[in-house]
Amino acid sequence: MLKNLFSSTASNLFKFAVGVIITFVMTPVYVRELGNYDYGISEMILSLVGYFGLIDMGLRPTISRFTAFFRGGKEPQKSEALFTTSFVLMSMVGVVIAAILLGWSFIAPERLAPEGGSPARYAVVLQLFALQVLLACPRYSMESTFEGQLQYSLKNNVIIFHTIASAVALYYMLPHYDPLVLLCWANVVQAVSKLIIFLWVLATPTYGSNRLSPARFSWDLAKEMYRFGFKSFVQGIASRIETKADVLVIGAIIGPQAVVFYSIPQALSSRIRELVQVLSHVMMPAFAELHSAGKKDRMVDVFMISSRLIVGVLGLLGGGVVLLGGEFIRLWMGPEYAERGQVVLWCLVAYVSLSYLIPLESRYLTAINRHGILARITIVRAILNITTSLVLVHFMGVVGVALGSVIATALTAPVIWAAVFKNLGVSRIRYLREVLQPTLLAVGAMTLAIYLAQHAELHEKWIGLIERAVLGGLVFVVAFYVFALTESDRVKLMGVFRAFRGSKTPAR
């Protein structure tokens, strides 16, 4: 398992890095070619599609968890039925969402068009989004199958190839065609290609010889999956509201042209969120395997050391973005975006940091089928989030929307933390001492280093920013190594590296 965990996490990190680079290069291109209005429209439609995705009733994490739980030949009949059942259920989700978008395109496309704009153009955009979703939903079931098998590398390589190829094509083609329509067509082409490749790969013996067969569809398994997934579904409502509602609130009340002044800072803060999710993603199926084997002590051990490392990454990136993010936006997008986005950025980093102080909370509780508390509490968080955002946007504009997320998370997160500690059997003091305190010390050291560097004679613009970022990062890594990692941790980490290299020396 150690080798699979390490290789899967490494693959996820590589995919994440490629995504960050593509975002850095392409976001100014998209804003320039689409304009603030169409860029805001594309973000709003993506947010709406994210809400429609709630119709999957939590199936994606359910598929991953069931795939991991059935590994090793447990309940072989269910295991054989899982692939076809998952594919059919997710395809049904795609049909429903596509039908909603198609209906919108025929009934009221003018709601997306600016004054004097062509409703027919936005009807085409909605229809292309519908086709993309119709193809993407069944593919999501296959991605979850890969994840449950802890086989991330091939899936990620396919996604990376398509991401790079699409970005290169769009970079050269956007100036010559309708940019919004072309962007939608690129997404459709990617969806078709990925669907075909994943179907072919998962049919090979290496990846389980999974083939679609009507005879293997099981209504009993579907009901069991929905019962399990309903908790994730309710949790997903809150997650989607937290990540998608802000854009809709800004677009509806202030206007689509204001979305960009939120989405640019969000592009930085969401990279932190995504990296934490990448680092923790493989842990849910791993915890499910350990739980099915009854290895509670091993789960606690893995939980603590993994949390320590992931919170360390959260501290490094969160602190770095707070200290240097405003200057980065100024150089990247221009002074207007930096001035109007600085406070928004600070709020969003605070929100992400509060959300992931225990980065494995959802992975662990879902794996042991105790994630009902997440469903209950996160729906309260969702209501608080949307309510405070709707109120504060009238007084504080875009900043008020970001602040609403911080307030909602600060009020609800402690309840979830209590549930994690109770089920894990770890005290709050131990977690504070072993996980949070070392990271805070390292963030303090990094802050001091960057503060001193800002008064030194460094280069200007990008070179100076990179110099301060590298200096602060090095100071953080050294401080984290000294304060956070025990000798036992270092031995275990070396064991993981040896396992990854195929060494016969077991991790202790």
Secondary structure, DSSP 8 states (H G I E B T S, - for coil): -HHHHHHHHHHHHHHHHHHHHHHHHHHHHHHHHHHHHHHHHHHHHHHHHHHHGGGGTTHHHHHHHHHHHTTTTSSHHHHHHHHHHHHHHHHHHHHHHHHHHHHHHHH-GGGTS-TT--HHHHHHHHHHHHHHHHHHHHHHHHHHHHHHTT--HHHHHHHHHHHHHHHHHHHHHGGGS-HHHHHHHHHHHHHHHHHHHHHHHHTSGGGT-----GGG--HHHHHHHHHHHHHHHHHHHHHHIIIIIHHHHHHHHT-GGGTHHHHHHHHHHHHHHHHHHHHHHTHHHHHHHHHHTT-HHHHHHHHHHHHHHHHHHHHHHHHHHHHHHHHHHHHHT-HHHHHHHHHHHHHHHHHHHHHTSSTTHHHHHHHTT-THHHHHHHHHHHHHHHHHHHHHHHHHTHHHHHHHHHHHHHHHHHHHHHHHHHHHT--HHHHIIIIIHHHHHHHHHHHHHHHHHHTS----HHHHHHHHHHHHHHHHHHHHHHHT--HHHHHHHHHHHHHHTT-SS---
